[in-house]
Amino acid sequence: MSEVLPTPAGLVCRHLDLSTGHLPVAERDACELYLSSGGTAGRSCLGGPYGWMIYVPTEAEDVPQDVSPELAALMVQARKQDCHYLHFDRDGSIDGTLPFYD
């Protein structure tokens, strides 16, 4: 990944913007569980009414063990594009080269 440089306002990070349809249903459920449990269960994420943002570890070996192979593959794609987050939005981009679950 490219070096993240601090700015006077803080760090600037890139994200890969995708439709929520690119996130497997089980991972969506895990995100919702995380949000509804106050962060005690499920997939660590930021969320809102239209989607989720998931951190992409810098190193593949730092990906949590419970990440699905499908989400792990999306993290690889994000890392290849120097992205620090995956942003899944219901109005996000649909990438015809990636699996779509919706």
Secondary structure, 3 states (H helix, E strand, C coil): CCCCCEECCEECCCEEEEEHHHCCHHHHHHHHHHHHCCCCCCCCCEEECCEEEEECCCCHHHCCCCCCHHHHHHHHHHHHCCCCEEEEECCCCCCCCCCCCC
